[in-house]
């Protein structure tokens, strides 16, 4: 996530999107290029309305955009943030509710806060992000989203990420299809509602290898080990992945400690 090499970043991001969404790599690269180039033309408009909701996905995109706009000239007084209510997506609002929304001018302090948050989000050491979510922020929905992001590091007690635990719990309660798991997960977690592609990737990860927690195949079902980990009788050994920029390994050096309500560095 090094902004000193934007083309390398866009190439890496395009590969992730192509792999995750099953689209052509060149198509993903060209679309990303067009989107980033569009940010260079915002000074042509009198008003730019930023529609970002309270959830982690939107807040992560918001701080990325603000980090790219932080040093741009000619945008003073042109950027406005649409007020999300912190509970519902914009698409769930009625026409009458949408009509009375008042765009809020985006302040220099908010842009600076977004850039700072992105730098911490892109840091392989999560301690800066852990400190950041505890502070008051001029971006109203940022702190809960950053906290939720860190909660998908392995937890100290069982090494499950929060999303993994929620999915295993949904399956243990009888959710056997992707649609049922997604519905249960959305009900449990309005701060980070998972998409179908995210949940399919999680199923692939948790159903692979000899220490799998979910059974392979289309149906969602716990293995015996999945039941034991969910019950706290065994600890998960997460396969290698990245949580943001933080590397997660079978013996993760960074963990979420719910007792301390924050990030914990595991002892060697």
C-alpha positions in Angstrom: 0.0 0.0 0.0 2.9 2.3 -0.7 1.6 5.6 -2.2 5.2 6.4 -3.4 4.6 3.8 -6.2 1.0 4.3 -7.3 1.3 2.3 -10.5 2.7 -0.7 -8.5 -0.2 -0.3 -6.0 -2.8 -0.2 -8.8 -1.3 -3.3 -10.4 -1.4 -5.1 -7.1 -4.9 -3.9 -6.3 -6.1 -5.0 -9.8 -4.8 -8.5 -9.2 -6.6 -8.8 -5.9 -9.9 -7.6 -7.5 -9.5 -9.9 -10.5 -8.9 -12.9 -8.2 -11.6 -12.0 -5.7 -14.3 -11.0 -8.2 -13.4 -13.3 -11.1 -13.0 -10.5 -13.6 -10.4 -10.0 -16.3 -7.1 -8.6 -14.9 -6.7 -6.0 -17.7 -10.3 -4.9 -17.2 -9.8 -4.4 -13.5 -6.6 -2.5 -14.1 -8.2 -0.1 -16.6 -11.2 0.5 -14.4 -9.0 1.3 -11.4 -6.9 3.7 -13.6 -10.1 5.5 -14.7 -11.3 5.9 -11.2 -8.0 7.2 -9.9 -7.7 9.6 -12.9 -11.3 10.9 -12.1 -10.0 12.2 -8.8 -7.7 14.5 -10.7 -10.7 16.3 -12.3 -12.8 17.1 -9.2 -11.8 20.8 -9.3 -14.0 21.1 -12.5 -17.1 20.7 -10.4 -18.7 23.3 -8.1 -19.8 20.6 -5.6 -18.7 17.0 -5.0 -20.9 15.0 -2.8 -19.3 12.0 -1.0 -21.9 9.3 -0.2 -20.2 7.0 2.4 -22.1 5.0 5.0 -21.1 4.0 8.5 -19.9 0.5 7.7 -16.3 -0.6 7.6 -16.2 -1.0 3.9 -17.4 2.5 3.2 -15.2 4.1 5.9 -12.1 2.3 4.5 -12.9 3.7 1.0 -13.6 7.1 2.5 -10.2 7.4 4.2 -8.4 6.2 1.1 -10.1 8.9 -1.0 -9.4 11.5 1.6 -5.7 10.5 1.7 -5.5 11.0 -2.1 -7.2 14.4 -1.9 -5.3 15.7 1.1 -2.7 17.6 -0.9 -4.9 18.6 -3.8 -5.3 22.3 -4.5 -8.5 23.9 -5.8 -10.9 21.8 -3.9 -11.5 24.2 -1.0 -15.3 24.6 -0.4 -16.2 22.0 -3.1 -16.2 18.8 -1.1 -19.3 17.7 0.9 -20.0 14.7 3.1 -23.5 13.3 3.0 -24.7 12.5 6.6 -25.2 8.8 7.2 -27.4 7.9 10.2 -25.0 5.2 11.5 -27.6 2.5 11.3 -29.1 2.1 7.8 -27.6 2.3 4.3 -28.7 5.1 2.1 -30.6 2.7 -0.1 -32.8 1.8 2.9 -34.0 5.5 3.4 -37.3 6.6 1.9 -37.4 9.3 -0.8 -38.6 11.7 1.8 -35.7 11.0 4.1 -33.2 11.3 1.3 -34.7 14.6 0.2 -34.1 16.3 3.5 -30.4 15.2 3.9 -28.2 18.3 4.1 -24.7 17.9 2.6 -22.0 18.9 5.2 -19.0 20.8 4.0 -15.9 18.6 4.4 -13.4 20.4 6.6 -9.6 20.5 6.3 -9.5 18.7 9.7 -11.7 15.9 8.4 -9.5 15.5 5.3 -6.4 15.4 7.5 -8.0 12.8 9.8 -8.8 10.7 6.8 -5.2 10.8 5.5 -3.9 10.0 9.0 -6.3 7.1 9.3 -5.3 5.6 5.9 -1.6 5.8 6.8 -2.4 3.8 9.9 -4.7 1.4 8.0 -1.9 0.7 5.5 0.8 0.1 8.2 1.8 -3.5 8.8 2.1 -2.6 12.5 -1.5 -2.2 13.8 -0.6 -0.3 17.0 -1.1 3.1 15.4 -4.6 2.1 14.2 -5.4 0.8 17.6 -4.5 4.1 19.2 -6.3 6.0 16.5 -9.8 4.5 17.0 -9.7 5.4 20.7 -9.4 9.1 19.9 -12.2 11.5 19.1 -12.4 11.9 15.3 -14.0 14.6 13.2 -15.2 11.8 10.9 -18.3 10.6 12.8 -18.4 6.9 11.9 -14.7 6.2 11.6 -13.7 5.0 15.1 -16.3 2.1 15.3 -15.3 1.0 11.8 -11.6 0.9 12.6 -12.2 -1.0 15.8 -14.3 -3.5 13.9 -11.4 -3.9 11.4 -9.0 -4.7 14.2 -11.4 -7.3 15.6 -10.8 -9.4 12.5 -7.3 -10.0 13.8 -7.1 -13.4 15.6 -8.5 -13.2 19.1 -6.2 -14.0 21.9 -8.4 -16.8 23.4 -9.2 -18.9 20.4 -7.4 -17.3 17.4 -10.6 -16.8 15.6 -11.3 -13.5 13.9 -14.7 -11.9 14.8 -16.1 -12.6 11.3 -15.0 -16.2 11.5 -16.6 -16.7 14.9 -19.9 -15.1 13.7 -20.0 -17.4 10.7 -19.2 -20.5 12.7 -21.9 -19.5 15.2 -24.4 -19.0 12.3 -23.7 -22.4 10.9 -23.9 -24.0 14.4 -27.3 -22.4 14.7 -28.5 -24.0 11.5 -27.5 -21.8 8.6 -26.5 -24.2 5.9 -26.5 -22.0 2.7 -24.6 -18.9 1.7 -27.8 -16.8 1.8 -28.7 -18.0 5.3 -25.2 -17.4 6.6 -25.1 -13.9 5.0 -28.5 -13.0 6.5 -27.4 -14.2 10.0 -24.1 -12.3 9.7 -25.8 -9.1 8.7 -28.1 -9.3 11.7 -25.2 -9.9 14.0 -22.9 -7.2 12.6 -24.2 -4.0 11.1 -20.8 -2.4 11.2 -19.3 -4.9 8.7 -22.0 -6.7 6.7 -20.2 -9.2 4.5 -20.9 -9.6 0.8 -21.4 -13.0 -0.8 -17.9 -12.9 -2.3 -16.3 -12.2 1.1 -18.2 -15.1 2.7 -17.3 -17.5 -0.2 -13.6 -16.5 0.3 -14.0 -17.1 4.0 -15.6 -20.5 3.4 -12.8 -21.4 1.0 -10.2 -20.5 3.7 -11.9 -22.3 6.6 -12.7 -25.5 4.6 -9.1 -26.1 3.3 -6.4 -28.1 4.9 -6.3 -30.8 7.6 -7.2 -28.3 10.3 -10.4 -27.1 8.5 -13.3 -25.7 10.5 -15.9 -26.0 7.8 -16.7 -29.0 5.6 -15.8 -28.6 1.9 -18.7 -28.4 -0.6 -21.6 -26.2 -1.2 -23.4 -26.8 2.0 -22.2 -25.0 5.1 -21.4 -27.4 8.0 -18.9 -27.5 10.9 -16.2 -30.1 11.2 -15.6 -31.7 14.5 -12.6 -29.4 14.9 -14.8 -26.4 14.0 -17.2 -27.4 16.8 -14.3 -27.7 19.2 -12.8 -24.4 18.3 -16.2 -22.6 18.6 -16.7 -24.2 22.0 -13.3 -23.0 23.2 -11.9 -26.5 23.5 -9.2 -25.9 20.8 -7.5 -23.0 19.3 -7.7 -22.1 15.6 -4.5 -22.0 13.5 -5.3 -19.3 10.9 -3.9 -19.9 7.5 -1.7 -17.1 6.1 -3.6 -14.0 5.0 -3.6 -10.3 5.3 -5.9 -8.2 7.5 -5.4 -4.9 5.8 -1.7 -4.6 5.7 -1.2 -6.8 8.8 0.2 -10.3 8.1 -1.8 -13.1 9.9 0.0 -16.4 10.4 -0.8 -19.7 12.1 0.9 -18.3 15.2 -0.2 -14.7 14.8 2.1 -12.1 16.4 -0.8 -9.6 16.5 -4.0 -10.5 18.3 -7.2 -8.8 19.5 -7.6 -9.0 23.2 -11.2 -8.4 24.2 -10.2 -8.1 27.9 -7.9 -5.2 27.1 -10.3 -4.1 24.3 -7.4 -3.6 21.9 -4.5 -5.0 20.0 -2.1 -7.3 21.8 1.4 -8.3 20.7 1.9 -12.0 21.3 5.0 -13.0 23.2 7.6 -14.9 21.2 
